Amino acid sequence: MNKYQVTERMKMLKKLINSPDTNIHINGGGADIYEEINNPPTDKDGFVHKYYLQETTKGLIEVLIEKER
């Protein structure tokens, strides 16, 4: 995935986990993951790169991609 795709997926993931209709439980480091999703690390142009993210967050992004297919 390029930085545009990762940034878009992070926006989708943020919207999903902050929805009152969503009940997501993240095992291991949950608070860190929620913080990373709500305030993702970005480059100077505001894009999120996949290599900036924790493995759990990368996995959640991959799940979103598969769900869309």
VMD Tcl script that builds the backbone (N, CA, C; Angstrom):
set m [mol new atoms 207]
animate dup $m
set s [atomselect $m all]
$s set {name element resname resid chain x y z} {
  {N N MET 1 A 0.836 -1.181 0.000}
  {CA C MET 1 A 0.000 0.000 0.000}
  {C C MET 1 A 0.880 1.243 0.000}
  {N N ASN 2 A 0.436 2.238 -0.718}
  {CA C ASN 2 A 1.171 3.491 -0.701}
  {C C ASN 2 A 0.622 4.404 0.392}
  {N N LYS 3 A 1.263 5.551 0.570}
  {CA C LYS 3 A 0.886 6.446 1.668}
  {C C LYS 3 A -0.538 6.981 1.531}
  {N N TYR 4 A -1.033 7.106 0.318}
  {CA C TYR 4 A -2.390 7.585 0.102}
  {C C TYR 4 A -3.401 6.542 0.576}
  {N N GLN 5 A -3.147 5.294 0.236}
  {CA C GLN 5 A -4.029 4.206 0.647}
  {C C GLN 5 A -4.010 4.010 2.155}
  {N N VAL 6 A -2.820 4.049 2.746}
  {CA C VAL 6 A -2.701 3.873 4.191}
  {C C VAL 6 A -3.418 5.010 4.915}
  {N N THR 7 A -3.236 6.231 4.456}
  {CA C THR 7 A -3.890 7.378 5.082}
  {C C THR 7 A -5.407 7.249 5.003}
  {N N GLU 8 A -5.914 6.837 3.854}
  {CA C GLU 8 A -7.361 6.665 3.690}
  {C C GLU 8 A -7.881 5.553 4.598}
  {N N ARG 9 A -7.157 4.449 4.696}
  {CA C ARG 9 A -7.563 3.330 5.563}
  {C C ARG 9 A -7.548 3.753 7.031}
  {N N MET 10 A -6.577 4.562 7.415}
  {CA C MET 10 A -6.516 5.035 8.792}
  {C C MET 10 A -7.721 5.917 9.109}
  {N N LYS 11 A -8.150 6.732 8.169}
  {CA C LYS 11 A -9.343 7.558 8.369}
  {C C LYS 11 A -10.572 6.667 8.545}
  {N N MET 12 A -10.665 5.629 7.723}
  {CA C MET 12 A -11.786 4.696 7.821}
  {C C MET 12 A -11.763 3.971 9.166}
  {N N LEU 13 A -10.578 3.542 9.573}
  {CA C LEU 13 A -10.428 2.820 10.834}
  {C C LEU 13 A -10.782 3.720 12.015}
  {N N LYS 14 A -10.360 4.968 11.977}
  {CA C LYS 14 A -10.679 5.922 13.044}
  {C C LYS 14 A -12.192 6.117 13.143}
  {N N LYS 15 A -12.831 6.278 12.000}
  {CA C LYS 15 A -14.283 6.451 11.990}
  {C C LYS 15 A -14.969 5.208 12.547}
  {N N LEU 16 A -14.480 4.036 12.184}
  {CA C LEU 16 A -15.063 2.775 12.634}
  {C C LEU 16 A -14.928 2.590 14.138}
  {N N ILE 17 A -13.730 2.791 14.687}
  {CA C ILE 17 A -13.558 2.526 16.123}
  {C C ILE 17 A -14.224 3.581 16.995}
  {N N ASN 18 A -14.475 4.757 16.451}
  {CA C ASN 18 A -15.125 5.812 17.233}
  {C C ASN 18 A -16.642 5.823 17.069}
  {N N SER 19 A -17.160 4.937 16.245}
  {CA C SER 19 A -18.602 4.833 16.047}
  {C C SER 19 A -19.249 4.200 17.279}
  {N N PRO 20 A -20.345 4.765 17.751}
  {CA C PRO 20 A -21.022 4.167 18.909}
  {C C PRO 20 A -21.617 2.792 18.602}
  {N N ASP 21 A -21.759 2.466 17.346}
  {CA C ASP 21 A -22.315 1.171 16.944}
  {C C ASP 21 A -21.263 0.074 16.852}
  {N N THR 22 A -19.996 0.426 17.021}
  {CA C THR 22 A -18.909 -0.524 16.871}
  {C C THR 22 A -18.414 -0.980 18.234}
  {N N ASN 23 A -18.202 -2.271 18.352}
  {CA C ASN 23 A -17.681 -2.848 19.588}
  {C C ASN 23 A -16.433 -3.647 19.225}
  {N N ILE 24 A -15.277 -2.988 19.308}
  {CA C ILE 24 A -14.012 -3.625 18.954}
  {C C ILE 24 A -13.153 -3.746 20.202}
  {N N HIS 25 A -12.610 -4.936 20.429}
  {CA C HIS 25 A -11.689 -5.167 21.534}
  {C C HIS 25 A -10.350 -5.561 20.927}
  {N N ILE 26 A -9.303 -4.843 21.327}
  {CA C ILE 26 A -7.964 -5.120 20.813}
  {C C ILE 26 A -7.149 -5.720 21.944}
  {N N ASN 27 A -6.648 -6.929 21.719}
  {CA C ASN 27 A -5.837 -7.602 22.729}
  {C C ASN 27 A -4.399 -7.115 22.666}
  {N N GLY 28 A -3.807 -6.892 23.815}
  {CA C GLY 28 A -2.401 -6.522 23.890}
  {C C GLY 28 A -2.116 -5.106 23.420}
  {N N GLY 29 A -1.910 -4.204 24.350}
  {CA C GLY 29 A -1.564 -2.829 23.994}
  {C C GLY 29 A -2.704 -2.025 23.423}
  {N N GLY 30 A -3.921 -2.337 23.832}
  {CA C GLY 30 A -5.103 -1.687 23.278}
  {C C GLY 30 A -5.083 -0.177 23.343}
  {N N ALA 31 A -4.675 0.390 24.475}
  {CA C ALA 31 A -4.665 1.854 24.621}
  {C C ALA 31 A -3.699 2.489 23.628}
  {N N ASP 32 A -2.543 1.869 23.430}
  {CA C ASP 32 A -1.571 2.386 22.460}
  {C C ASP 32 A -2.127 2.351 21.046}
  {N N ILE 33 A -2.836 1.290 20.723}
  {CA C ILE 33 A -3.399 1.142 19.379}
  {C C ILE 33 A -4.487 2.188 19.149}
  {N N TYR 34 A -5.372 2.357 20.131}
  {CA C TYR 34 A -6.418 3.377 19.996}
  {C C TYR 34 A -5.805 4.763 19.818}
  {N N GLU 35 A -4.765 5.056 20.578}
  {CA C GLU 35 A -4.091 6.355 20.461}
  {C C GLU 35 A -3.468 6.513 19.073}
  {N N GLU 36 A -2.833 5.452 18.574}
  {CA C GLU 36 A -2.209 5.506 17.254}
  {C C GLU 36 A -3.252 5.706 16.150}
  {N N ILE 37 A -4.400 5.072 16.297}
  {CA C ILE 37 A -5.460 5.207 15.292}
  {C C ILE 37 A -6.062 6.614 15.332}
  {N N ASN 38 A -6.283 7.136 16.528}
  {CA C ASN 38 A -6.882 8.462 16.649}
  {C C ASN 38 A -5.907 9.596 16.351}
  {N N ASN 39 A -4.627 9.371 16.556}
  {CA C ASN 39 A -3.594 10.372 16.280}
  {C C ASN 39 A -2.421 9.702 15.563}
  {N N PRO 40 A -2.630 9.303 14.310}
  {CA C PRO 40 A -1.587 8.552 13.610}
  {C C PRO 40 A -0.341 9.397 13.335}
  {N N PRO 41 A 0.815 8.744 13.341}
  {CA C PRO 41 A 2.042 9.446 12.989}
  {C C PRO 41 A 2.028 9.774 11.493}
  {N N THR 42 A 2.367 10.994 11.156}
  {CA C THR 42 A 2.330 11.426 9.758}
  {C C THR 42 A 3.652 12.045 9.338}
  {N N ASP 43 A 3.830 12.130 8.031}
  {CA C ASP 43 A 4.995 12.839 7.508}
  {C C ASP 43 A 4.671 14.334 7.464}
  {N N LYS 44 A 5.588 15.135 6.943}
  {CA C LYS 44 A 5.393 16.591 6.939}
  {C C LYS 44 A 4.214 17.030 6.074}
  {N N ASP 45 A 3.780 16.163 5.153}
  {CA C ASP 45 A 2.645 16.470 4.286}
  {C C ASP 45 A 1.316 15.944 4.830}
  {N N GLY 46 A 1.361 15.280 5.983}
  {CA C GLY 46 A 0.135 14.784 6.606}
  {C C GLY 46 A -0.266 13.379 6.209}
  {N N PHE 47 A 0.624 12.643 5.537}
  {CA C PHE 47 A 0.311 11.275 5.124}
  {C C PHE 47 A 0.873 10.267 6.121}
  {N N VAL 48 A 0.152 9.158 6.279}
  {CA C VAL 48 A 0.578 8.063 7.145}
  {C C VAL 48 A 1.276 7.028 6.265}
  {N N HIS 49 A 2.447 6.604 6.681}
  {CA C HIS 49 A 3.169 5.549 5.972}
  {C C HIS 49 A 3.044 4.261 6.774}
  {N N LYS 50 A 2.936 3.151 6.089}
  {CA C LYS 50 A 2.718 1.868 6.750}
  {C C LYS 50 A 3.842 1.544 7.732}
  {N N TYR 51 A 5.068 1.917 7.409}
  {CA C TYR 51 A 6.188 1.590 8.283}
  {C C TYR 51 A 6.200 2.422 9.570}
  {N N TYR 52 A 5.335 3.430 9.686}
  {CA C TYR 52 A 5.193 4.201 10.916}
  {C C TYR 52 A 4.343 3.467 11.960}
  {N N LEU 53 A 3.555 2.495 11.528}
  {CA C LEU 53 A 2.512 1.898 12.361}
  {C C LEU 53 A 2.947 0.626 13.077}
  {N N GLN 54 A 2.278 0.362 14.207}
  {CA C GLN 54 A 2.489 -0.876 14.936}
  {C C GLN 54 A 1.878 -2.036 14.147}
  {N N GLU 55 A 2.340 -3.227 14.414}
  {CA C GLU 55 A 1.862 -4.412 13.689}
  {C C GLU 55 A 0.358 -4.619 13.852}
  {N N THR 56 A -0.165 -4.384 15.043}
  {CA C THR 56 A -1.604 -4.564 15.266}
  {C C THR 56 A -2.413 -3.605 14.402}
  {N N THR 57 A -1.960 -2.370 14.322}
  {CA C THR 57 A -2.660 -1.382 13.495}
  {C C THR 57 A -2.581 -1.769 12.020}
  {N N LYS 58 A -1.444 -2.246 11.589}
  {CA C LYS 58 A -1.310 -2.718 10.199}
  {C C LYS 58 A -2.299 -3.851 9.925}
  {N N GLY 59 A -2.442 -4.741 10.886}
  {CA C GLY 59 A -3.387 -5.848 10.739}
  {C C GLY 59 A -4.819 -5.362 10.615}
  {N N LEU 60 A -5.182 -4.375 11.400}
  {CA C LEU 60 A -6.539 -3.822 11.317}
  {C C LEU 60 A -6.783 -3.177 9.957}
  {N N ILE 61 A -5.773 -2.515 9.421}
  {CA C ILE 61 A -5.896 -1.916 8.085}
  {C C ILE 61 A -6.093 -3.014 7.043}
  {N N GLU 62 A -5.337 -4.093 7.160}
  {CA C GLU 62 A -5.460 -5.207 6.214}
  {C C GLU 62 A -6.858 -5.818 6.269}
  {N N VAL 63 A -7.427 -5.918 7.465}
  {CA C VAL 63 A -8.787 -6.450 7.618}
  {C C VAL 63 A -9.776 -5.554 6.882}
  {N N LEU 64 A -9.601 -4.246 6.974}
  {CA C LEU 64 A -10.477 -3.318 6.252}
  {C C LEU 64 A -10.398 -3.532 4.753}
  {N N ILE 65 A -9.206 -3.759 4.248}
  {CA C ILE 65 A -9.021 -3.982 2.817}
  {C C ILE 65 A -9.764 -5.236 2.375}
  {N N GLU 66 A -9.614 -6.322 3.140}
  {CA C GLU 66 A -10.279 -7.568 2.802}
  {C C GLU 66 A -11.801 -7.418 2.891}
  {N N LYS 67 A -12.280 -6.658 3.857}
  {CA C LYS 67 A -13.711 -6.449 4.021}
  {C C LYS 67 A -14.318 -5.734 2.809}
  {N N GLU 68 A -13.547 -4.836 2.206}
  {CA C GLU 68 A -14.039 -4.077 1.055}
  {C C GLU 68 A -14.126 -4.908 -0.213}
  {N N ARG 69 A -13.370 -5.977 -0.279}
  {CA C ARG 69 A -13.337 -6.788 -1.506}
  {C C ARG 69 A -14.550 -7.634 -1.662}
}
mol reanalyze $m
mol bondsrecalc $m
mol representation Tube
mol addrep $m
